[in-house]
């Protein structure tokens, strides 16, 4: 571990003020991106999807639970897995109280293509209360490019086709599941898709990462190196330095 150099308080303050200018510029840039995200056009969801959840069969509109907006976290779950994805489990551990979203007319839910029995078992083990639905048997995961299977639909991830992914070293996403966030809005009975983000775009959920970004040692684990929260043994040493991509 390498710590920053030690300086006088005056030198520290000068360096901190330089960084403050950079932070403010980054915040202004992020604010501008947020405005553009909220201005994105939307696509009406005319296709019917069937999910299975705690209350039985549900359509996409039912996932809103009567609210105006819906955020879905696409939780990875390949067909041969018995346990939930470690990195997605870490992400969901970071989700806070949903009351605050509900107060702003927004529902947060998880969707996986695993059967509901597996989902319910994992949800109970992790102690989560977030609504979680199975999309098994529907095209939902394939249409939103969080499950890639060329026998079902053309491969695409993070708005890149197979050839682009392989050229950029993203071959791991060519087959199987990946994680993402998708956003929908409802007007009466009509549902519209407004936004999806993949890869590091979903880091918005990772409050632990954001806290670590404030520290001098920063992120020392990749997202998939955090163990399930019920298996911690006092804190295993991180494998290697986290790289920003």
Secondary structure, DSSP 8 states (H G I E B T S, - for coil): --------HHHHHHHHHHHHHHHHHHHHHHHHHHHHHHT---EE--S---EEETTEEE-GGGGGTT-SEEEEEE----TT-SS--HHHHHHHHT---SHHHHHTTEEEEEEESS-HHHHHHHHHHHT--S-EEE-TTSSHHHHTTSEE-TTTS--EETTEEHHHHHHTT-GGGSSEE--EEEEEEEETTEEEEEEEEEGGGGGGG-HHHHHHTTSSS---S-GGGS--GGG-SS----SS-----
